Amino acid sequence: MSKWESIIVGLVVGIACPWLTFVACWWSAAAFHLYVFPVPENLIKTAALTGLGLGCLLDVVFLRRWVKNFYTVSLRWMLVFYLGCFVVAFASFMGFPVGTFSLGIAAGVYVGRREHHCQADGVRADAAFRKVAVFAALVTTVAALAIGILALQSEQEILRWLANALGLNPNTFQVGGGFILIGFLCSLLFVIQYWCSRKAGGLAFRIGAGRAR
């Protein structure tokens, strides 16, 4: 791994770790407050800051090792890391698939660099790109589909907005049509996410000596 790539990986992982622990402790304390037993707001803030401190401590102790093993670590651990980032991205954009879509592209980039550093041949690498693209597209699309269905059931204005955006008549575009529309948009999202993640993997794979073109 080049010096610049090590720096980029270090920044990504170094920022993601305390951010994830911060959000995990914050949301856990807030969920306990809402659904189990009310606690003072100061305790929620303390829990969030404790999570942030824990993440920074983990960075100090393990960051160099994480960077060194970034492309050789078990994919199960990377899956856990991806899903943690996915939950945060999903909530940060309130279900709108901007963050999750970008994360799917990042997954393609990661697999591309992983295959590059493993010196995989083109056939093996392409198979890996297809797998990660399908996975990213499925996760992004299922999340978007769930939000779309909930929105249609709770907010009829969403249906009107979608109809107007597509130049359709809101008065004749009923809920059944809304489900069809959401299904179509999610199918389109799946295709676009798959293509972008796979292409990102291919481009990332070719960056480096002997593969850039």
C-alpha positions as CSV (number, residue, x, y, z in Angstrom):
1,M,0.0,0.0,0.0
2,S,1.4,3.4,-1.0
3,K,1.9,6.2,1.5
4,W,-1.0,8.2,0.2
5,E,-3.3,5.3,0.2
6,S,-2.3,4.5,3.8
7,I,-3.1,8.1,4.8
8,I,-6.5,8.0,3.1
9,V,-7.4,4.6,4.8
10,G,-6.1,6.0,8.1
11,L,-8.3,9.1,7.8
12,V,-11.4,7.1,6.8
13,V,-11.1,4.5,9.5
14,G,-9.8,6.9,12.1
15,I,-12.8,9.1,11.7
16,A,-15.4,6.3,11.3
17,C,-14.4,4.5,14.5
18,P,-15.1,7.3,17.0
19,W,-18.1,8.4,15.0
20,L,-19.7,4.9,15.1
21,T,-19.0,4.5,18.8
22,F,-20.4,8.0,19.5
23,V,-23.6,7.3,17.6
24,A,-24.0,3.8,19.0
25,C,-23.7,5.0,22.6
26,W,-25.9,8.0,21.9
27,W,-28.7,6.1,20.2
28,S,-28.5,3.3,22.8
29,A,-28.9,5.7,25.7
30,A,-31.7,7.6,23.8
31,A,-33.5,4.3,23.1
32,F,-33.2,3.3,26.8
33,H,-34.6,6.7,27.7
34,L,-37.6,6.4,25.3
35,Y,-38.5,2.8,25.6
36,V,-37.2,1.4,28.9
37,F,-36.8,4.0,31.7
38,P,-36.5,7.8,31.5
39,V,-33.1,9.1,32.4
40,P,-31.7,12.6,32.7
41,E,-30.6,14.2,29.4
42,N,-27.2,14.7,30.9
43,L,-26.7,11.0,31.1
44,I,-27.5,10.7,27.4
45,K,-24.9,13.3,26.6
46,T,-22.4,11.6,28.9
47,A,-23.1,8.3,27.1
48,A,-22.5,9.9,23.7
49,L,-19.3,11.5,24.8
50,T,-18.1,8.3,26.4
51,G,-18.7,6.6,23.1
52,L,-16.7,9.3,21.4
53,G,-13.8,8.9,23.8
54,L,-13.9,5.1,23.5
55,G,-13.6,5.4,19.7
56,C,-10.6,7.8,20.0
57,L,-9.0,5.4,22.4
58,L,-9.5,2.5,20.0
59,D,-7.9,4.6,17.3
60,V,-4.9,5.3,19.5
61,V,-4.4,1.6,20.3
62,F,-5.4,-0.1,17.1
63,L,-5.5,2.3,14.1
64,R,-2.0,1.5,12.8
65,R,-2.9,-2.2,12.9
66,W,-6.2,-1.6,11.2
67,V,-4.6,0.3,8.4
68,K,-2.0,-2.4,7.9
69,N,-4.6,-5.1,7.7
70,F,-7.2,-3.1,5.9
71,Y,-7.2,-5.2,2.8
72,T,-6.6,-8.6,4.4
73,V,-9.0,-8.5,7.3
74,S,-11.9,-11.0,7.2
75,L,-14.8,-9.9,5.1
76,R,-17.1,-10.7,8.0
77,W,-15.5,-7.8,10.0
78,M,-15.8,-5.5,7.0
79,L,-19.5,-6.5,6.7
80,V,-20.0,-5.4,10.3
81,F,-18.2,-2.2,9.6
82,Y,-20.3,-1.6,6.4
83,L,-23.6,-2.3,8.2
84,G,-22.7,0.1,11.0
85,C,-21.9,2.8,8.5
86,F,-25.0,2.0,6.6
87,V,-27.3,2.5,9.6
88,V,-25.7,5.8,10.4
89,A,-25.9,6.9,6.7
90,F,-29.5,5.7,6.5
91,A,-30.6,7.7,9.6
92,S,-28.5,10.8,8.8
93,F,-30.4,11.3,5.5
94,M,-33.8,10.2,7.0
95,G,-34.1,7.2,4.7
96,F,-33.3,9.1,1.5
97,P,-30.8,6.9,-0.3
98,V,-28.0,9.4,-0.7
99,G,-25.7,8.3,2.0
100,T,-26.5,4.6,1.5
101,F,-25.9,4.9,-2.3
102,S,-22.6,6.6,-1.7
103,L,-21.7,3.8,0.8
104,G,-22.4,1.2,-1.9
105,I,-20.0,2.9,-4.2
106,A,-17.4,3.0,-1.4
107,A,-17.9,-0.8,-1.0
108,G,-17.1,-1.3,-4.6
109,V,-13.9,0.8,-4.3
110,Y,-12.9,-1.2,-1.3
111,V,-13.3,-4.5,-3.0
112,G,-11.4,-3.2,-6.1
113,R,-8.4,-2.1,-4.0
114,R,-8.6,-5.3,-2.0
115,E,-8.4,-7.4,-5.2
116,H,-5.6,-5.2,-6.5
117,H,-3.5,-5.7,-3.4
118,C,-4.2,-9.4,-3.5
119,Q,-2.9,-9.4,-7.1
120,A,-6.1,-11.1,-8.3
121,D,-6.5,-11.8,-12.0
122,G,-9.2,-10.1,-14.0
123,V,-11.7,-13.0,-13.9
124,R,-11.5,-13.4,-10.1
125,A,-11.7,-9.6,-9.6
126,D,-14.7,-9.2,-11.8
127,A,-16.5,-11.9,-9.9
128,A,-15.8,-10.0,-6.7
129,F,-17.1,-6.8,-8.2
130,R,-20.3,-8.5,-9.2
131,K,-20.9,-9.9,-5.8
132,V,-20.3,-6.6,-3.9
133,A,-22.4,-4.8,-6.4
134,V,-25.3,-7.1,-5.9
135,F,-25.0,-6.9,-2.2
136,A,-24.8,-3.1,-2.1
137,A,-27.7,-2.8,-4.5
138,L,-29.9,-5.2,-2.4
139,V,-29.2,-3.4,0.8
140,T,-29.7,0.0,-0.6
141,T,-32.9,-1.0,-2.4
142,V,-34.5,-2.9,0.5
143,A,-34.0,0.1,2.8
144,A,-35.4,2.5,0.2
145,L,-38.4,0.2,-0.4
146,A,-39.2,0.0,3.3
147,I,-39.1,3.8,3.6
148,G,-41.1,4.2,0.4
149,I,-43.9,1.9,1.7
150,L,-44.0,3.5,5.1
151,A,-44.2,7.0,3.5
152,L,-47.0,5.9,1.2
153,Q,-49.0,4.5,4.1
154,S,-48.5,7.5,6.4
155,E,-48.1,10.5,4.1
156,Q,-50.4,10.9,1.1
157,E,-48.5,14.0,0.2
158,I,-45.6,11.8,-0.8
159,L,-47.8,10.2,-3.4
160,R,-48.9,13.5,-4.8
161,W,-45.3,14.8,-4.9
162,L,-44.2,11.7,-6.8
163,A,-47.0,12.0,-9.3
164,N,-46.3,15.7,-9.9
165,A,-42.6,15.0,-10.3
166,L,-43.4,12.4,-13.0
167,G,-46.0,14.6,-14.7
168,L,-48.9,12.3,-13.7
169,N,-52.3,13.2,-12.5
170,P,-52.4,13.1,-8.7
171,N,-56.2,12.7,-8.6
172,T,-56.1,9.5,-10.6
173,F,-52.8,8.1,-9.2
174,Q,-54.1,6.2,-6.2
175,V,-52.3,4.3,-3.5
176,G,-52.1,1.1,-5.6
177,G,-50.3,3.1,-8.3
178,G,-48.1,4.5,-5.6
179,F,-46.8,1.0,-4.7
180,I,-46.2,0.3,-8.4
181,L,-44.3,3.6,-8.7
182,I,-42.2,2.9,-5.6
183,G,-41.5,-0.6,-7.0
184,F,-40.3,0.9,-10.3
185,L,-38.1,3.5,-8.6
186,C,-36.6,0.9,-6.3
187,S,-35.9,-1.4,-9.3
188,L,-34.2,1.6,-11.1
189,L,-32.2,2.3,-7.9
190,F,-31.1,-1.3,-7.8
191,V,-29.8,-1.2,-11.4
192,I,-28.0,2.2,-10.9
193,Q,-26.4,1.1,-7.6
194,Y,-25.3,-2.2,-9.1
195,W,-23.7,-0.5,-12.1
196,C,-22.0,2.3,-10.1
197,S,-20.6,-0.1,-7.4
198,R,-19.3,-2.5,-10.1
199,K,-17.7,0.2,-12.1
200,A,-16.2,1.8,-9.0
201,G,-14.7,-1.6,-8.2
202,G,-13.2,-1.9,-11.7
203,L,-11.7,1.5,-11.6
204,A,-10.2,1.1,-8.2
205,F,-8.7,-2.2,-9.2
206,R,-6.9,-0.7,-12.2
207,I,-5.4,2.1,-10.2
208,G,-1.7,1.3,-9.6
209,A,1.3,0.0,-11.4
210,G,0.5,-2.0,-14.5
211,R,-3.2,-1.5,-14.3
212,A,-4.0,2.1,-14.9
213,R,-5.4,2.8,-18.3
